[in-house]
Amino acid sequence: MNEFRLDGKVALISGGARGLGAATAETLAAGGAKIVIADILIKEGEETAAKLGKDTAMFVRLDVTKEAEWEAAIAATVKRFGSIDVVVNNAGIETAALFENCTLEEFNLTMNVNVNGVFLGVKHAIRAMKPGGLSGRGGSIVNLSSAAGFKGTAGLGAYCTSKGAVRLLTKAAAVECGRLNYGIRVNSIHPGLIKTEMGAKTLTDYVKLGFMADEATAEVAFANAHLLGCLGRPQDIANGIYYLTSDAARWVTGIELCVDGGYNAS
């Protein structure tokens, strides 16, 4: 069971201030990892880091669409904790609009955060983790995709597109790191609908788009779309990420871990 411990590992989590990111930070810290909360939400990020303790966690401001900020965040991580072993590309946004009404600006913003942000996280994680890099001892990269990266969903065209891109970006990076013997594993995780602020927004958006009569009806419909009959918890996703970052997953790379209550099986 020691392979499930994260002692000695250092993890940077983008979008770590709240929601899935904060749950992941708390879970990895409980397993023994040092944590870097990276987010544009300064107050919430600092509070999440403080909750974990100054010896365990720190906060850095990170706009995932800015390459210089990625470079600075990773450098700050290695300076503070001595290495970087895990990068969780969690930051993302959701745009709800019918294709006929979705503006190019909305579509591009979704791609910029959800795809470009992950690309930059993967790029600079590899640079730091590969042999001869700033940390140089390999590691694990986990990219947050979605069940919507497998299935088309009405009203979420831009979001589905972005998460499908993350799915294959992950596989390409896994192949590259494997073929180059970098010692870096790259995997994606695919949540169903989770009870977070973003999940609540999805329910509200479905009412606004006219697909559902009200939020209560929307929640029941989404719960029933998952084979286990309920929405997920942030902890469910954090547990999956924990596994992928641990040495228990040492022989796991390039996979799509669906933590979706059976949504994609239906």
Backbone as CSV, one residue per row, in Angstrom:
resi,resn,N_x,N_y,N_z,CA_x,CA_y,CA_z,C_x,C_y,C_z
1,MET,0.813,-1.216,0.000,0.000,0.000,0.000,0.846,1.266,0.000
2,ASN,2.145,1.130,0.236,3.004,2.317,0.233,3.003,3.032,-1.106
3,GLU,2.723,2.294,-2.187,2.711,2.921,-3.510,1.581,3.929,-3.657
4,PHE,0.615,3.876,-2.771,-0.478,4.846,-2.814,-0.142,6.124,-2.046
5,ARG,0.945,6.136,-1.313,1.357,7.338,-0.594,2.030,8.318,-1.559
6,LEU,1.941,9.609,-1.230,2.528,10.648,-2.073,3.650,11.400,-1.360
7,ASP,4.192,10.809,-0.312,5.254,11.463,0.438,6.438,11.776,-0.479
8,GLY,6.940,13.004,-0.370,8.072,13.425,-1.183,7.703,13.991,-2.531
9,LYS,6.426,13.926,-2.909,5.987,14.473,-4.196,5.500,15.901,-4.025
10,VAL,5.671,16.690,-5.081,5.224,18.083,-5.102,4.260,18.244,-6.269
11,ALA,3.067,18.761,-5.978,2.009,18.854,-6.985,1.546,20.289,-7.184
12,LEU,1.482,20.722,-8.442,0.890,22.009,-8.795,-0.476,21.747,-9.400
13,ILE,-1.487,22.458,-8.917,-2.864,22.265,-9.368,-3.397,23.581,-9.905
14,SER,-3.620,23.662,-11.206,-4.206,24.881,-11.769,-5.695,24.913,-11.444
15,GLY,-6.220,26.111,-11.240,-7.612,26.221,-10.817,-7.834,25.574,-9.469
16,GLY,-6.816,25.638,-8.606,-6.857,24.923,-7.338,-7.536,25.657,-6.198
17,ALA,-8.055,26.844,-6.461,-8.597,27.657,-5.375,-9.908,27.132,-4.811
18,ARG,-10.712,26.492,-5.665,-12.027,26.045,-5.207,-12.484,24.856,-6.049
19,GLY,-13.649,24.311,-5.713,-14.246,23.245,-6.508,-13.385,22.005,-6.582
20,LEU,-13.302,21.424,-7.774,-12.522,20.207,-7.972,-11.058,20.419,-7.626
21,GLY,-10.543,21.601,-7.953,-9.135,21.879,-7.674,-8.827,21.869,-6.195
22,ALA,-9.672,22.497,-5.396,-9.455,22.534,-3.944,-9.604,21.143,-3.335
23,ALA,-10.591,20.379,-3.804,-10.766,19.016,-3.307,-9.546,18.164,-3.636
24,THR,-8.996,18.367,-4.825,-7.802,17.624,-5.224,-6.609,18.024,-4.367
25,ALA,-6.469,19.313,-4.111,-5.368,19.792,-3.275,-5.431,19.162,-1.891
26,GLU,-6.604,19.152,-1.281,-6.763,18.579,0.060,-6.471,17.081,0.061
27,THR,-6.894,16.396,-0.999,-6.714,14.943,-1.062,-5.249,14.573,-1.267
28,LEU,-4.569,15.265,-2.164,-3.152,14.976,-2.398,-2.316,15.333,-1.166
29,ALA,-2.678,16.413,-0.505,-1.966,16.799,0.723,-2.151,15.742,1.806
30,ALA,-3.348,15.189,1.905,-3.608,14.148,2.894,-2.761,12.906,2.633
31,GLY,-2.373,12.716,1.366,-1.532,11.583,1.009,-0.051,11.845,1.191
32,GLY,0.298,13.065,1.610,1.695,13.377,1.899,2.376,14.318,0.929
33,ALA,1.662,14.789,-0.108,2.283,15.671,-1.097,2.346,17.112,-0.610
34,LYS,3.332,17.845,-1.123,3.359,19.292,-0.996,2.528,19.858,-2.150
35,ILE,1.841,20.943,-1.883,0.846,21.436,-2.832,1.096,22.885,-3.213
36,VAL,0.962,23.165,-4.513,0.966,24.536,-5.001,-0.400,24.816,-5.623
37,ILE,-1.128,25.743,-5.002,-2.427,26.179,-5.515,-2.165,27.284,-6.527
38,ALA,-2.524,27.052,-7.779,-2.269,28.026,-8.844,-3.602,28.464,-9.439
39,ASP,-3.885,29.772,-9.376,-5.215,30.239,-9.778,-5.175,31.737,-9.998
40,ILE,-6.197,32.256,-10.688,-6.350,33.708,-10.809,-7.159,34.262,-9.640
41,LEU,-7.787,33.381,-8.869,-8.579,33.795,-7.707,-7.648,33.885,-6.500
42,ILE,-7.143,35.071,-6.262,-6.100,35.244,-5.255,-6.617,34.984,-3.842
43,LYS,-7.714,35.609,-3.461,-8.237,35.464,-2.095,-8.578,34.007,-1.796
44,GLU,-9.345,33.385,-2.697,-9.742,31.998,-2.484,-8.535,31.066,-2.505
45,GLY,-7.590,31.347,-3.392,-6.393,30.517,-3.477,-5.546,30.583,-2.225
46,GLU,-5.370,31.794,-1.717,-4.587,31.950,-0.492,-5.278,31.279,0.692
47,GLU,-6.600,31.347,0.720,-7.355,30.705,1.811,-7.233,29.183,1.748
48,THR,-7.295,28.637,0.539,-7.159,27.186,0.384,-5.763,26.732,0.789
49,ALA,-4.749,27.484,0.389,-3.371,27.147,0.767,-3.182,27.247,2.281
50,ALA,-3.740,28.299,2.882,-3.615,28.490,4.329,-4.282,27.353,5.093
51,LYS,-5.386,26.858,4.574,-6.100,25.750,5.214,-5.229,24.499,5.274
52,LEU,-4.390,24.320,4.262,-3.520,23.143,4.207,-2.281,23.310,5.074
53,GLY,-1.937,24.556,5.389,-0.783,24.830,6.243,0.413,25.312,5.457
54,LYS,1.149,26.251,6.035,2.254,26.885,5.315,3.402,25.933,5.019
55,ASP,3.534,24.871,5.797,4.594,23.901,5.537,4.220,22.916,4.438
56,THR,2.926,22.883,4.114,2.429,21.927,3.134,2.094,22.572,1.800
57,ALA,1.638,23.820,1.816,1.095,24.422,0.597,1.502,25.873,0.432
58,MET,1.461,26.317,-0.807,1.663,27.717,-1.136,0.728,28.086,-2.282
59,PHE,0.486,29.366,-2.441,-0.344,29.868,-3.529,0.513,30.652,-4.515
60,VAL,0.261,30.458,-5.801,0.852,31.304,-6.837,-0.259,31.737,-7.783
61,ARG,-0.191,32.987,-8.225,-1.174,33.436,-9.203,-0.815,32.860,-10.559
62,LEU,-1.804,32.293,-11.234,-1.569,31.715,-12.553,-2.783,31.897,-13.442
63,ASP,-2.594,32.660,-14.515,-3.540,32.696,-15.625,-3.032,31.656,-16.612
64,VAL,-3.762,30.560,-16.775,-3.248,29.430,-17.549,-3.052,29.748,-19.017
65,THR,-3.594,30.871,-19.489,-3.430,31.237,-20.901,-2.160,32.050,-21.138
66,LYS,-1.416,32.354,-20.069,-0.208,33.182,-20.172,1.036,32.308,-19.971
67,GLU,1.838,32.168,-21.011,2.991,31.281,-20.937,3.999,31.736,-19.881
68,ALA,4.237,33.035,-19.788,5.200,33.536,-18.809,4.766,33.204,-17.380
69,GLU,3.467,33.192,-17.137,2.976,32.873,-15.794,3.151,31.385,-15.479
70,TRP,3.044,30.527,-16.474,3.345,29.114,-16.271,4.809,28.934,-15.900
71,GLU,5.680,29.598,-16.629,7.112,29.487,-16.346,7.426,29.952,-14.931
72,ALA,6.810,31.072,-14.532,7.052,31.616,-13.194,6.487,30.705,-12.111
73,ALA,5.310,30.129,-12.346,4.675,29.263,-11.346,5.498,28.005,-11.106
74,ILE,5.991,27.414,-12.168,6.793,26.194,-12.011,8.133,26.508,-11.361
75,ALA,8.740,27.632,-11.746,10.008,28.028,-11.107,9.811,28.278,-9.619
76,ALA,8.690,28.928,-9.253,8.404,29.200,-7.841,8.169,27.905,-7.072
77,THR,7.529,26.932,-7.722,7.281,25.638,-7.094,8.587,24.930,-6.756
78,VAL,9.491,24.869,-7.730,10.769,24.184,-7.516,11.620,24.933,-6.497
79,LYS,11.568,26.261,-6.533,12.334,27.047,-5.566,11.863,26.783,-4.150
80,ARG,10.545,26.700,-3.958,9.995,26.516,-2.609,10.145,25.079,-2.099
81,PHE,9.811,24.094,-2.956,9.732,22.719,-2.485,10.814,21.798,-3.060
82,GLY,11.628,22.296,-3.976,12.769,21.522,-4.465,12.541,20.672,-5.690
83,SER,11.284,20.494,-6.089,10.992,19.693,-7.278,9.564,19.965,-7.723
84,ILE,9.187,19.369,-8.848,7.784,19.329,-9.252,7.557,17.959,-9.869
85,ASP,6.640,17.206,-9.280,6.415,15.816,-9.662,5.042,15.577,-10.270
86,VAL,4.123,16.483,-10.003,2.741,16.330,-10.451,2.237,17.675,-10.947
87,VAL,1.603,17.696,-12.111,0.856,18.864,-12.564,-0.546,18.406,-12.917
88,VAL,-1.528,19.006,-12.274,-2.930,18.724,-12.549,-3.502,19.932,-13.283
89,ASN,-3.796,19.748,-14.557,-4.361,20.827,-15.375,-5.876,20.823,-15.209
90,ASN,-6.307,21.508,-14.171,-7.707,21.487,-13.760,-8.484,22.730,-14.195
91,ALA,-7.820,23.858,-14.356,-8.526,25.115,-14.656,-9.321,24.997,-15.952
92,GLY,-10.546,25.475,-15.923,-11.375,25.427,-17.127,-12.642,26.238,-16.966
93,ILE,-13.287,26.492,-18.082,-14.551,27.224,-18.082,-15.559,26.478,-18.942
94,GLU,-16.824,26.834,-18.767,-17.882,26.230,-19.576,-18.697,27.325,-20.244
95,THR,-18.917,27.188,-21.532,-19.752,28.107,-22.286,-21.006,27.362,-22.719
96,ALA,-22.168,27.901,-22.381,-23.434,27.290,-22.763,-24.112,28.155,-23.821
97,ALA,-24.263,27.608,-25.005,-24.929,28.329,-26.099,-25.218,27.356,-27.223
98,LEU,-26.328,27.562,-27.920,-26.574,26.796,-29.127,-25.529,27.190,-30.171
99,PHE,-25.156,26.262,-31.032,-24.168,26.579,-32.062,-24.559,27.820,-32.849
100,GLU,-25.843,27.940,-33.171,-26.292,29.055,-34.008,-26.171,30.405,-33.304
101,ASN,-26.050,30.362,-31.979,-25.967,31.603,-31.206,-24.603,31.834,-30.561
102,CYS,-23.758,30.826,-30.567,-22.447,30.945,-29.930,-21.565,31.884,-30.746
103,THR,-21.042,32.916,-30.101,-20.193,33.863,-30.827,-18.782,33.292,-30.981
104,LEU,-18.073,33.789,-31.960,-16.692,33.360,-32.154,-15.854,33.724,-30.939
105,GLU,-16.163,34.859,-30.328,-15.430,35.279,-29.124,-15.638,34.274,-27.991
106,GLU,-16.864,33.815,-27.807,-17.146,32.820,-26.762,-16.429,31.504,-27.058
107,PHE,-16.468,31.091,-28.315,-15.817,29.842,-28.705,-14.309,29.937,-28.491
108,ASN,-13.719,31.043,-28.931,-12.267,31.213,-28.793,-11.834,31.282,-27.332
109,LEU,-12.643,31.929,-26.487,-12.305,32.002,-25.064,-12.305,30.611,-24.449
110,THR,-13.296,29.790,-24.806,-13.357,28.427,-24.289,-12.134,27.633,-24.731
111,MET,-11.752,27.763,-26.004,-10.558,27.067,-26.498,-9.294,27.588,-25.807
112,ASN,-9.235,28.880,-25.589,-8.035,29.482,-25.013,-7.779,28.967,-23.601
113,VAL,-8.827,28.935,-22.788,-8.660,28.471,-21.408,-8.538,26.948,-21.343
114,ASN,-9.474,26.259,-21.977,-9.570,24.810,-21.794,-8.556,24.006,-22.599
115,VAL,-8.125,24.546,-23.737,-7.173,23.812,-24.578,-5.782,24.438,-24.504
116,ASN,-5.681,25.727,-24.806,-4.371,26.373,-24.741,-3.793,26.317,-23.332
117,GLY,-4.660,26.488,-22.333,-4.198,26.432,-20.945,-3.623,25.074,-20.585
118,VAL,-4.268,24.008,-21.073,-3.755,22.655,-20.826,-2.469,22.423,-21.618
119,PHE,-2.455,22.871,-22.868,-1.235,22.738,-23.679,-0.035,23.370,-22.980
120,LEU,-0.215,24.588,-22.467,0.903,25.263,-21.797,1.300,24.535,-20.524
121,GLY,0.319,24.024,-19.796,0.634,23.266,-18.586,1.424,22.013,-18.899
122,VAL,1.014,21.302,-19.946,1.727,20.096,-20.356,3.136,20.447,-20.841
123,LYS,3.229,21.469,-21.670,4.529,21.882,-22.222,5.538,22.177,-21.122
124,HIS,5.140,22.998,-20.171,6.101,23.443,-19.162,6.296,22.411,-18.055
125,ALA,5.313,21.544,-17.842,5.526,20.418,-16.942,6.581,19.482,-17.521
126,ILE,6.482,19.187,-18.811,7.464,18.315,-19.456,8.849,18.933,-19.386
127,ARG,8.955,20.197,-19.690,10.263,20.865,-19.647,10.901,20.757,-18.266
128,ALA,10.073,20.888,-17.240,10.609,20.845,-15.869,10.910,19.427,-15.411
129,MET,10.070,18.458,-15.807,10.171,17.105,-15.278,11.148,16.217,-16.032
130,LYS,11.392,16.496,-17.303,12.217,15.596,-18.123,13.666,15.577,-17.621
131,PRO,14.438,14.563,-17.995,15.846,14.529,-17.601,16.571,15.807,-18.009
132,GLY,17.276,16.405,-17.056,17.966,17.659,-17.309,17.111,18.892,-17.119
133,GLY,15.816,18.705,-16.796,14.922,19.829,-16.572,15.104,20.438,-15.197
134,LEU,14.309,21.435,-14.899,14.423,22.157,-13.641,14.274,21.231,-12.443
135,SER,13.397,20.246,-12.568,13.227,19.223,-11.530,13.941,17.945,-11.941
136,GLY,13.608,17.463,-13.126,14.403,16.420,-13.764,14.263,15.010,-13.264
137,ARG,13.140,14.695,-12.583,13.011,13.321,-12.082,11.704,12.655,-12.519
138,GLY,11.200,13.105,-13.680,9.969,12.526,-14.192,8.763,12.993,-13.404
139,GLY,7.626,12.366,-13.658,6.442,12.769,-12.920,5.161,12.338,-13.591
140,SER,4.072,12.932,-13.135,2.734,12.602,-13.616,1.981,13.880,-13.958
141,ILE,1.379,13.898,-15.138,0.521,15.004,-15.565,-0.893,14.464,-15.700
142,VAL,-1.846,15.147,-15.086,-3.254,14.746,-15.185,-4.040,15.923,-15.763
143,ASN,-4.696,15.676,-16.875,-5.476,16.713,-17.546,-6.969,16.475,-17.324
144,LEU,-7.662,17.510,-16.899,-9.101,17.423,-16.695,-9.813,17.572,-18.029
145,SER,-10.353,16.463,-18.519,-11.238,16.511,-19.670,-12.664,16.461,-19.117
146,SER,-13.518,15.649,-19.676,-14.906,15.594,-19.232,-15.593,14.416,-19.912
147,ALA,-16.712,13.989,-19.323,-17.564,13.050,-20.046,-17.996,13.665,-21.374
148,ALA,-18.053,14.997,-21.400,-18.408,15.711,-22.627,-17.283,15.675,-23.656
149,GLY,-16.140,15.107,-23.295,-15.082,14.885,-24.262,-15.292,13.610,-25.060
150,PHE,-16.314,12.822,-24.693,-16.686,11.607,-25.407,-18.010,11.757,-26.142
151,LYS,-18.962,12.437,-25.493,-20.321,12.533,-26.017,-20.676,13.979,-26.343
152,GLY,-21.356,14.162,-27.455,-21.897,15.478,-27.758,-23.055,15.801,-26.832
153,THR,-23.124,17.064,-26.411,-24.182,17.497,-25.501,-24.800,18.786,-26.040
154,ALA,-26.096,18.795,-26.179,-26.780,19.977,-26.704,-26.498,21.187,-25.830
155,GLY,-26.215,22.298,-26.475,-25.985,23.547,-25.765,-24.583,23.724,-25.236
156,LEU,-23.757,22.690,-25.359,-22.388,22.749,-24.831,-21.360,22.441,-25.925
157,GLY,-21.650,22.910,-27.132,-20.791,22.591,-28.268,-19.349,23.035,-28.099
158,ALA,-19.144,24.258,-27.650,-17.778,24.760,-27.466,-17.061,23.977,-26.382
159,TYR,-17.765,23.697,-25.303,-17.184,22.937,-24.187,-16.810,21.524,-24.627
160,CYS,-17.726,20.843,-25.321,-17.444,19.498,-25.811,-16.228,19.492,-26.727
161,THR,-16.154,20.474,-27.608,-15.026,20.575,-28.530,-13.718,20.697,-27.764
162,SER,-13.706,21.555,-26.755,-12.475,21.778,-25.993,-12.057,20.533,-25.222
163,LYS,-13.026,19.829,-24.653,-12.689,18.660,-23.844,-12.293,17.470,-24.717
164,GLY,-12.856,17.398,-25.925,-12.389,16.389,-26.866,-10.948,16.647,-27.270
165,ALA,-10.592,17.905,-27.417,-9.209,18.261,-27.754,-8.260,17.870,-26.628
166,VAL,-8.668,18.102,-25.384,-7.829,17.734,-24.240,-7.596,16.229,-24.213
167,ARG,-8.611,15.480,-24.568,-8.503,14.023,-24.584,-7.378,13.551,-25.507
168,LEU,-7.305,14.072,-26.719,-6.279,13.623,-27.659,-4.943,14.319,-27.452
169,LEU,-4.969,15.546,-26.946,-3.718,16.196,-26.554,-3.000,15.317,-25.523
170,THR,-3.771,14.795,-24.590,-3.211,13.939,-23.537,-2.537,12.709,-24.124
171,LYS,-3.220,12.048,-25.042,-2.664,10.842,-25.643,-1.384,11.141,-26.418
172,ALA,-1.383,12.237,-27.180,-0.192,12.602,-27.947,0.993,12.878,-27.021
173,ALA,0.725,13.576,-25.924,1.794,13.878,-24.968,2.301,12.613,-24.296
174,ALA,1.391,11.686,-23.986,1.788,10.423,-23.356,2.695,9.616,-24.286
175,VAL,2.327,9.552,-25.556,3.141,8.820,-26.531,4.523,9.453,-26.650
176,GLU,4.547,10.766,-26.761,5.815,11.473,-26.927,6.732,11.260,-25.719
177,CYS,6.185,11.441,-24.526,7.006,11.278,-23.317,7.487,9.840,-23.160
178,GLY,6.637,8.888,-23.552,7.039,7.491,-23.470,8.140,7.156,-24.454
179,ARG,7.969,7.579,-25.698,8.966,7.266,-26.723,10.315,7.920,-26.436
180,LEU,10.291,9.058,-25.774,11.523,9.770,-25.460,12.124,9.357,-24.115
181,ASN,11.471,8.394,-23.456,11.961,7.892,-22.166,12.145,9.000,-21.127
182,TYR,11.150,9.886,-21.064,11.227,11.004,-20.125,10.836,10.618,-18.704
183,GLY,10.197,9.473,-18.533,9.727,9.107,-17.194,8.528,9.928,-16.754
184,ILE,7.778,10.426,-17.727,6.601,11.264,-17.436,5.356,10.551,-17.942
185,ARG,4.389,10.352,-17.043,3.103,9.762,-17.413,2.084,10.877,-17.621
186,VAL,1.241,10.728,-18.644,0.236,11.748,-18.959,-1.101,11.050,-19.149
187,ASN,-2.078,11.427,-18.341,-3.402,10.807,-18.396,-4.493,11.872,-18.308
188,SER,-5.674,11.516,-18.778,-6.814,12.429,-18.643,-7.876,11.796,-17.764
189,ILE,-8.627,12.634,-17.093,-9.735,12.174,-16.258,-10.999,12.852,-16.759
190,HIS,-12.103,12.103,-16.749,-13.331,12.539,-17.416,-14.507,12.503,-16.448
191,PRO,-14.756,13.599,-15.740,-15.879,13.636,-14.799,-17.225,13.706,-15.508
192,GLY,-18.231,13.141,-14.858,-19.602,13.444,-15.225,-19.979,14.769,-14.586
193,LEU,-21.266,15.009,-14.400,-21.688,16.274,-13.784,-21.442,16.198,-12.278
194,ILE,-20.694,17.173,-11.775,-20.292,17.200,-10.371,-20.967,18.364,-9.664
195,LYS,-21.251,18.165,-8.393,-21.883,19.224,-7.592,-20.840,20.263,-7.185
196,THR,-20.570,21.184,-8.098,-19.691,22.330,-7.858,-20.400,23.561,-8.394
197,GLU,-19.748,24.711,-8.314,-20.330,25.922,-8.895,-20.531,25.757,-10.394
198,MET,-19.560,25.117,-11.078,-19.700,24.906,-12.517,-20.842,23.940,-12.813
199,GLY,-20.968,22.905,-11.987,-22.064,21.970,-12.179,-23.414,22.630,-11.992
200,ALA,-23.519,23.495,-10.984,-24.770,24.227,-10.757,-25.074,25.154,-11.923
201,LYS,-24.025,25.740,-12.500,-24.204,26.622,-13.653,-24.767,25.847,-14.846
202,THR,-24.334,24.603,-15.013,-24.852,23.794,-16.117,-26.359,23.610,-15.991
203,LEU,-26.815,23.344,-14.775,-28.251,23.179,-14.563,-29.000,24.466,-14.885
204,THR,-28.450,25.578,-14.409,-29.077,26.880,-14.680,-29.085,27.181,-16.175
205,ASP,-27.985,26.879,-16.827,-27.887,27.145,-18.268,-28.894,26.325,-19.060
206,TYR,-29.127,25.094,-18.630,-30.088,24.260,-19.349,-31.506,24.804,-19.240
207,VAL,-31.796,25.452,-18.123,-33.096,26.119,-17.982,-33.141,27.338,-18.899
208,LYS,-32.074,28.141,-18.901,-32.030,29.345,-19.734,-32.125,29.019,-21.228
209,LEU,-31.535,27.892,-21.618,-31.569,27.494,-23.028,-32.899,26.862,-23.433
210,GLY,-33.768,26.626,-22.445,-35.095,26.093,-22.742,-35.174,24.580,-22.794
211,PHE,-34.095,23.885,-22.382,-34.113,22.426,-22.396,-34.856,21.849,-21.197
212,MET,-34.892,22.604,-20.101,-35.523,22.140,-18.866,-36.440,23.224,-18.317
213,ALA,-37.482,22.791,-17.607,-38.446,23.756,-17.076,-37.878,24.548,-15.912
214,ASP,-37.089,23.891,-15.064,-36.514,24.542,-13.898,-35.282,23.752,-13.449
215,GLU,-34.556,24.293,-12.476,-33.305,23.664,-12.046,-33.534,22.318,-11.371
216,ALA,-34.630,22.196,-10.630,-34.918,20.924,-9.972,-35.146,19.822,-11.007
217,THR,-35.872,20.146,-12.045,-36.108,19.187,-13.131,-34.801,18.835,-13.826
218,ALA,-33.973,19.848,-14.019,-32.680,19.624,-14.674,-31.801,18.699,-13.843
219,GLU,-31.780,18.897,-12.525,-30.934,18.061,-11.674,-31.382,16.609,-11.715
220,VAL,-32.688,16.379,-11.683,-33.205,15.016,-11.756,-32.842,14.376,-13.093
221,ALA,-32.983,15.134,-14.166,-32.677,14.605,-15.496,-31.207,14.250,-15.629
222,PHE,-30.325,15.131,-15.144,-28.894,14.857,-15.225,-28.505,13.693,-14.318
223,ALA,-29.099,13.623,-13.139,-28.806,12.501,-12.239,-29.189,11.180,-12.894
224,ASN,-30.349,11.144,-13.547,-30.817,9.921,-14.193,-30.004,9.567,-15.433
225,ALA,-29.291,10.543,-16.001,-28.440,10.265,-17.158,-27.186,9.496,-16.754
226,HIS,-26.869,9.494,-15.463,-25.748,8.720,-14.927,-26.302,7.397,-14.391
227,LEU,-25.697,6.292,-14.756,-26.255,4.980,-14.420,-26.419,4.771,-12.923
228,LEU,-25.588,5.426,-12.130,-25.696,5.266,-10.672,-26.756,6.177,-10.064
229,GLY,-27.412,6.987,-10.907,-28.590,7.722,-10.470,-28.361,8.941,-9.614
230,CYS,-27.147,9.475,-9.624,-26.881,10.673,-8.835,-25.747,11.456,-9.473
231,LEU,-25.603,12.715,-9.051,-24.482,13.526,-9.496,-23.246,13.174,-8.671
232,GLY,-22.074,13.530,-9.194,-20.842,13.224,-8.502,-20.460,14.267,-7.476
233,ARG,-19.507,13.905,-6.623,-18.938,14.827,-5.640,-17.531,15.209,-6.079
234,PRO,-17.051,16.385,-5.697,-15.654,16.727,-5.989,-14.678,15.655,-5.511
235,GLN,-14.984,15.037,-4.363,-14.096,14.012,-3.820,-13.951,12.821,-4.761
236,ASP,-15.018,12.498,-5.509,-14.946,11.376,-6.440,-13.861,11.611,-7.484
237,ILE,-13.764,12.831,-7.967,-12.764,13.159,-8.982,-11.380,13.260,-8.348
238,ALA,-11.319,13.852,-7.177,-10.037,13.965,-6.471,-9.433,12.587,-6.215
239,ASN,-10.277,11.601,-5.898,-9.777,10.255,-5.654,-9.157,9.659,-6.913
240,GLY,-9.800,9.904,-8.059,-9.259,9.409,-9.319,-7.936,10.070,-9.668
241,ILE,-7.848,11.363,-9.454,-6.600,12.091,-9.706,-5.504,11.579,-8.786
242,TYR,-5.861,11.343,-7.522,-4.889,10.823,-6.549,-4.255,9.536,-7.079
243,TYR,-5.089,8.615,-7.544,-4.556,7.358,-8.064,-3.573,7.601,-9.206
244,LEU,-3.940,8.455,-10.159,-3.098,8.681,-11.330,-1.769,9.345,-10.979
245,THR,-1.728,10.066,-9.873,-0.481,10.736,-9.481,0.410,9.845,-8.618
246,SER,-0.159,8.780,-8.094,0.597,7.923,-7.175,1.431,6.894,-7.927
247,ASP,2.375,6.277,-7.223,3.193,5.224,-7.815,2.396,3.943,-8.044
248,ALA,1.198,3.861,-7.477,0.324,2.723,-7.765,-0.064,2.706,-9.243
249,ALA,0.023,3.864,-9.895,-0.290,3.985,-11.323,0.982,4.103,-12.166
250,ARG,2.081,3.531,-11.681,3.377,3.668,-12.351,3.369,3.112,-13.775
251,TRP,2.442,2.170,-14.075,2.385,1.550,-15.398,1.162,2.028,-16.173
252,VAL,0.686,3.222,-15.834,-0.527,3.772,-16.443,-0.193,5.092,-17.120
253,THR,-0.327,5.133,-18.435,-0.142,6.393,-19.156,-0.988,6.370,-20.424
254,GLY,-1.449,7.544,-20.823,-2.246,7.677,-22.034,-3.680,7.209,-21.908
255,ILE,-4.173,7.028,-20.675,-5.539,6.507,-20.517,-6.545,7.636,-20.312
256,GLU,-7.804,7.260,-20.462,-8.936,8.145,-20.169,-9.672,7.531,-18.986
257,LEU,-9.500,8.099,-17.810,-10.153,7.576,-16.621,-11.515,8.250,-16.475
258,CYS,-12.574,7.482,-16.734,-13.931,8.023,-16.632,-14.439,7.860,-15.210
259,VAL,-14.682,8.964,-14.559,-15.291,8.951,-13.221,-16.604,9.698,-13.389
260,ASP,-17.606,8.982,-13.877,-18.801,9.639,-14.415,-20.102,8.964,-14.061
261,GLY,-20.058,8.112,-13.025,-21.299,7.460,-12.616,-21.942,6.611,-13.702
262,GLY,-21.155,6.208,-14.701,-21.687,5.389,-15.788,-22.269,6.168,-16.952
263,TYR,-22.069,7.480,-16.966,-22.682,8.315,-18.015,-22.285,7.855,-19.413
264,ASN,-20.987,7.577,-19.611,-20.536,7.234,-20.952,-20.848,5.797,-21.339
265,ALA,-21.256,4.986,-20.379,-21.631,3.610,-20.695,-23.068,3.515,-21.173
266,SER,-23.842,4.564,-20.947,-25.267,4.505,-21.288,-25.530,4.973,-22.707
